[in-house]
Amino acid sequence: MKRFVVMDFDGTITVDEVSVALLRAFAEGDWREPGRLLDAGEITLEQCMQRQFAMIKRPRDELVRFVQETTRVRPAFEEFLSFCDEKEVPVAVCSAGIDLYVHAVLAPLDVPSLPVVVGKATFGPDGIQVRFPEAMDGLDFKASFVKRKRNEGYRVLYVGDGVSDEDAARHADFVFARDRLLAFCQRLGLPHLPFDDFRDVRNGLERLISQSRQS
């Protein structure tokens, strides 16, 4: 049975929300207001990110340096990727964050090159412009990516933590969840395991592989 691991980034691969750290440090304006509009259902996640990151008007190099100096990667992430490589389980990052900081965090790590599906940031006088990848079938782009991998014959395992992961989790075969995504999986009865760090994800994946061999 072919498996494919799809991972969120903020709060999943990283301990904290990198986007929030950047906004707190550099946004010129009330960056929390778009979040309130998002929670109220008045704007989309992409619109929220666009409004928030337009408030950051600092040079790319300064932002990359800040991210690399302050971001904590969740324990055992590199070991988990080595395990997936050993078991020939492909892995991709699918994030509602932006390429600016996702690549900045991943670049110094001792990990294989990963496919990254993420919002694209461009810099201009009006701040950072954000554009999410195109979605399909009326789904958000995370769920579209999961669905595409399932259509390619993979059993998709999703790893995430937040509200932006919910639609993807619905379409996955199995979910490793924490925080708000864990409550969502429990409420809907989705097949899942909780995790604190990537040792938990590795152990869970190892059990799933072992169970499939025994069945």
ABEGO torsion letter per residue (X at the ends): XBBBBBBBABGAABABBAAAAAAAAABBEBAAAAAAAAAAGABBAAAAAAAAAAABABBAAAAAAAAAAABBBBBGAAAAAAAAAAAGBBBBBBBABBAAAAAAAAAABBBBBBBBBBBBBBBBAAEBBBBBBBBBGGBBAAAAAAAAAAAAGBBBBBBBABAAAAAAAAABABBBBBEAAAAAAAAAGBBBBBBABAAAAAAAAAAAAAAAAAX
